[in-house]
Amino acid sequence: MVTVLDPTDESRPSSRTVGARPDDLAGRTVGLLDIAKPRGDVFLDRLESLLGERGATVRRYAKPTFTKPLPADLRAEIAAECDVVIEALAD
């Protein structure tokens, strides 16, 4: 069991299940989400290169700002286009 704390609201913790992880990323579409923090793009650039070497197709996405939640339309787009998503948290 994994406990994930939502920093936006601790008054009513929500219960979520973690999705199954694929055994291999080759042939999968991996979404890389830049949350607009400084140097997140540097991390994602390197990650994109490594994932490409392993046979993954990479799609890049970016939040307009790190101070607000991901817009619902962008969240839906990522969910429709990707098998796996990695979010960059960097400073």
ABEGO torsion letter per residue (X at the ends): XBBBBBAABAABBBBBBBBBBBABABGBBBBBBBAGBBGAAAAAAAAAAAAAAAGBBBBBBBBABAABBBBAAAAAAAAAABABBBBBBBX
